């Protein structure tokens, strides 16, 4: 198999990712808050700084996820054109669902930055939806497609809480 990703994976990611992420991470929070700053969450001004940090941390994780799905996986993040190879590098070395985790981080970050309870509730709903989708659809599909390789990966890398380990 060639190391060069197929053109359809590049095009599919360039079209599919902005549509999905633009809707979930940008449009819906805007629709809920109009991106207007309300009183800081629980009246605590540092929550805005924490929110900003959560948004900024999400950006490289999302970019790594997208690039790896194309380059390493030879596929897209769109379920109808998934990776053809198991993706285990980059952020996937520390958590199995880095894109969902980054999306929730960006949503919680927006909620805290804007002081928007509605966006925080939406972040919780999306976190639950991502969990259910990962458990009910993605994991069984990955197990069927990649078998023992996925089982070995799954046994080493946690689903949601990034692993932190010493490098020896």
N, C-alpha and C positions, 0 to 999 in steps of 0.2 A: 504494500500500500504506500502511495506517495506521501511525503511529508508536507507537500503543498496542499493547503486547504482548497476544496472545490469552490468555484466561483459562486455557485448557488448558495453556499453557506455564508459567504461574505455579503451577498446581496440580501439574502433572507434576514440576516442579523441587522443590516443597515436599515431595513424597512420595518421588520417586526419589533425589534427592541425599542426604538423610539415611540412606536405606537402604544405598546403595552406600558412601558415605563413612564412615558409621557402622561398617559392617562392615570395610572395608579399613583405615581410619585409626585406629579406636578399638577395635573388638572383637578383631580378630586380634592386635594388639600386647598387649592385655590378656590374651588367652588364652595367649600365649607367655611373658609376664613376670609376670602378676598385678599389674602395676605396682608391683612391689617393687624397691626400690633395691638393686642389687648393687654390688660393688666397681666404682669408676669404670673406664671403658674404658681399657685398658692402664695402669691404676693412676694415671691422670692426672686429677686433680680438675677442671681447667678444662674437660674434656670435658662435664661436666654443664652448664656455662654455655653452651657452644657448642650443645649439644642444645636447651637452652631457647630460645636465639636462633633456631635453625632452626624450631622449632615456632611461635614467635611470628611469624616472617616468613611462614610458610605461611598463616596465618589470613586476612590481608587479600587475598592472592592468590586464595585459594579463594572468598572472598566476591565479589571483583570478577568472577571467572570465572562464578559462578552468576548474578549480576545481569546481566552482559552477554549471557549466553546467552538470558535471558528478554527483556530490554529491546532489545538491539541485534539479536539473532539471531532473536527471535520463536520460540524453541524451548526445548528442555530439554537437559540433559547426558546424558539417557538415549538410547542409540542408536536406539530405536524411534520417538522423537519429536525428531529433531535440529533444530537451528536452520534456519529457512527463509531466512535472510540470512547472508552471510559476516560473521563477527565478527572485527574487526581493531582495535578500540579497547582502551584500558586496558592491562592486562598483555599482551594479545595484540599490542601494538605492539613489545614487546621480545623475546618468545619465542612460538612457535606453540602450545606445549602447556603453558600456565601451570598448569593444574589438576594434571596428572600430575607436573610438577616440584614443585609445592607439596605434593602428597601424599607424594612421596618425601622431600622436605625434612622433613615432619612425622614420617615414619617413622624416618628417620635420627636426627632430633632425639630421638625417644623412646628409640631404642636407646642413644644417647650419654647422655642424661639418666639413664636407668635402669641403665646399664652392662650392657645385655642384648645379647649376641652373637646370640641367636636373632632378636631384632627387627631387628638390623642385617642379618642374612642375608635375612630376609623383605623388608626394604627393597630389597635388591639384586635379589631375585626379582621383586618388583613393578615395579621400574625396568625390568627386561628385558621383563616382560610388557607394560608400557605402551608401550615402544619397538616391540615386535613388533606390537601392536594398531594403533598410530599408522601404522606403515609399511605393514602388510599390508591394513588395512581403512580407517582414517580418511582417509588421504591420497588413495588412489584414489577413495573416495566423494566427497570434497570436490572433486577434480579433475573428476569427472563432473558434479557438481551445479553448480559455480560457474565451471568452465572457465578462461578467460584471467584473470579476476579473482583466482582462487585461485593461479594460476601466478605472477602479478605479486606477490602477497602473499608467496608462498613464496620468491620470489627475493630479497626484501628482509628477511625475518624468519627467523632461525635456528630450527631445530626444538627444540633442548634448551639450548644455552648462550645465556643472555640477552645481547642486544647492548647494548653501552654506547657511546653516541655523543655527541659534543658537539652541543649545540643552538646553531645559528648565528643 
